[in-house]
Every structure is written in C-alpha cells, then in structure tokens.
Amino acid sequence: MLVWLRNAFARMLAGSCLFIMASNTREIIKQILLLELSDDTDVECAVTMMENSDVTDRMLLEMVERKKERNPDARIENFVEVVVPKYSDNQFKEHFRMYPDAFEVLCQWLAPYLPTEKTLSHEKKLLATLWLLGNPESYRGVADRFGIHKGTLHHIVHRVCDVLVDRRDETIKWPHSQAELQHLAADFENACGFPGAVGAVDGTYIEIKGPVDHTRKSYVCRKGYTAMHLQVVSTRGLLFLDVHTGYVGSVADSRVFRNSPLHTLLTSNDSKLPLAFHLLGDSAYPLSTYMMVPFRDNGHLTPVEVKFNAVHSSTRSHVERAIGLLKGKWRRLRVELDMTNRMEVPNIIFAACVLHNFVILNNGIHYEDILMERNQRQNPPCEEVPPVTATCDFWIPHLSIFASFEMALNSPETPVAMLFAFPTDASTVEWAKIPLFCRSPWSCMVDPLEVAH
C-alpha cells in the first residue's frame, strides 16, 4: 500500500500538480485516490475536484467502478492447468527453454526449498519464472498469462531465483581433481590445438535501468548504457565453471577479475589450477601463471606470435559462444532489467547462469540452441591450424627462464632442441641444451633425464 501511495504521489508531482494540503490524513488519501483513479488526460479535472471540498466517498466509489469497466481483468484462467499440458515437447522447450523431462528434474530439485502454498503449486511458480527469464515480456503480461497478481509474480520470481543461487554449487562447479582438469584441457586441445587450457574467461554487460541519482555515472559501461558486469569462465562444452556478477558497468574486466573470488582462489591455492593448466583471457586480463593472454599487437609481431594469437583467439571464442547461448536462451538478460531494488539484479543474472548449466547438463545443446548462440556470437569458431615452422625467442616469467628454439608446429612427437637460460644469480646465466618432444602447438615435453645431466 505504501509503495502504491508513493507512486501515486510521484505521478502527481510529474503532472505539475500542486498537492492540496488537507486538515487530516483522510483528506490527503482522498486526493491521492482522485489523481490515481483518473486517466492521464483527466489530470486537470482531478485537480479541480481536489480543490472542491464537497467530494464525497460515494464519488470516489463511482470512479473506482468506472476504472474497472475501462480496465477489465485480462488474466488468462487455467493457462498452466489447461494450455501447457497440450504443448508438444518442442513447443514446451520453445516457451520454457527446456524439455518437459528436464522440467520434471528441475521441480524435484527445487521443490524441497520452495515454500508450500495452497493456491500456487511449485510447478506454476517454476513455469512462471522460466517464462519471465526466457522472454522479454513485461511482468504484468506474464502475471496475466499465469492468472496471478503482478506483485505475486515479483515475489515468486525472486524466491525461485534465491533458491537457484543457493543451489548454484550443484551445477556451476570448478574442477577439483587432476582427472577433471586433464579432461577439460584435452577437450580444448583436441578441438583447437591449444594445450593446458581448462577454461576461457570473459566479461559481458547486462543492461539495467540505472539510478537517477549521483551514482548513475558509475553504472554506465563503455558501450554507453547503464549496466551490471557479468564475468564467466566457460569450458569448450559451453558450461560455466565460475560466475561472478554485481560490479557496476564502468568497472574494467581486469579489475572485476582481480576482485573476484576466483582470483583469490587461484592465487591462494595452487592446487586449484596446477602449473600445467591455465585459463585463456583476452588482452584486458593480466598475464600470469594461470592466465594465458595474446601478444599485444604493436605492428611488429613475428609469424609465430601471430599464429599463437590466432590459435588463442579461436580457442577462447568458446566463452563468447557460451555468453551468446546464455543471452539467446534467457532473453530477459538482453533487455533492460527494470527493478526497483538493484540489489536483486545480481540474483536474476546468477539464476539465469545456473539454469544455463542445468539445461546443458540435462538436455544438451540442440540445433535451435546453436542458432540462438550464433545470433549473439562475435568471433568465428575454431579453425584448424596449418603447420608452421619457425624460430621463437620468449621469456617464461613464472619460471624465470629465457628460451630459444626452432620447431615444427603441429608436428607431434618431433624431437627438437631448446636452449634454456637459467639465471643462477644476479650476474650469471647458465645455458643448457635440452631435447624436447613437441606434442602439439605451444606445448613441449622436457626429457627429465636430459635435465638431470
């Protein structure tokens, strides 16, 4: 009721109407009701009536009845009970973004954590939430479709999203074992030829209705609209390994990453990502032992560096495909999120990411999903890398080693000689020539017996 009164008062101010001070609260509420019940074209008439002290309660009741006649209830009765059961599997997936069997699994998963209500089943709550997240339809339109009040829909959606976020660790999982890391790395390497990559990281913007106060500028992203930042780490299978959101749009990708729980995890516990594995990021991210980024193109890149950037880009493009699939399936993220409480926005975004993983795990990725993703994707898919022979000099920062070698890229099991420089102190450098066996582009295996000698 207080929210309704506040909005009515705001409408009065927006219409350049002077609020007529009354001697008691009853008269104040009566004047607000007059303005709220009148159409936008009748504001002047409403103000005139407000100035008339002879306005009675009966006149207000007559206005309420006329308002109902002009705006009949547009709710659809029994949509869930009658219409939805008639959908084919493909029609159900088109509207709710998953097949009926996956929806049954979703109900079984979330039902124990949702409050039980006599008038609303768990199925209806979940269907309404899926419809809202999967379509850019207004809250009022979705509420009418499911035969519930708009305020009830708000409560349902945020409650379901809260439960999804609470259960996020059951679908969005960071690999915990060496076997899992090796499987993810092999998946990338077999497809694109880049070894050791367990995931690709990137950021995207989710447009929101920005505040009107002095904080609005901080929400404006580099693309010129108010937004909230979303950072994800994706596998080649387009599953999210990590999700982080909540930063305003003006914050750079690198800063979001530095302040994310993932960065803390990777820098404080090496076992989460051993030296043989790494993430792939674009040039906005810092080079580190756990993050491989492309060479900065200053116009003087060597052929090997150009080729490295090409392989890196085609491998990293999977995270952009994952983001494209997320926004293509859960289309609420493609339109301006209009929410009174901006603290609720991260939960909506995170819940969509949880559903993204849930659908892939239970339904896989189908042709229509690929079409959705292609509408959002910017980079081309992986391309086969042709053989290249080149000489390369480079610095390995995390090992403090300088290396120079000549190798035939994409030529497996080809022995080559690499020259390593091992700094022994501030003024002395010792060189060691070590035979290597190159298994794939940018990856070589040192013979430990030769190192020992």
Secondary structure, 3 states (H helix, E strand, C coil): CHHHHHHHHHHHHHCCCCCCCCCCHHHHHHHHHHHHHCCHHHHHHHHHHHHCCCCCHHHHHHHHHHHHHHCCCCCCCCHHHHHHHHCCHHHHHHHHCCCHHHHHHHHHHHHHHCCCCCCCCHHHHHHHHHHHHHCCCCHHHHHHHCCCCHHHHHHHHHHHHHHHHHCHHHCCCCCCCHHHHHHHHHHHHHHHCCCCEEEEEEEEEEEECCCCCCCHHHHECCCCCEEEEEEEEECCCCCEEEEEEEEECCCCHHHHHHCCHHHHHHHHCHHHCCCCCEEECCCCCCCECCEECCCCCCCCCCHHHHHHHHHHHHHHHHHHHHHHHHHHHCHHHHCCECCCCHHHHHHHHHHHHHHHHHHHHHHCCCHHHHHHHHHHCCCCCCCCCCCEEEEEEEEEHHHCEEEEEEEEECCCCEEEEEEEEEECCCCCEEEEEEEEEEEECCEEEECHHHHHC
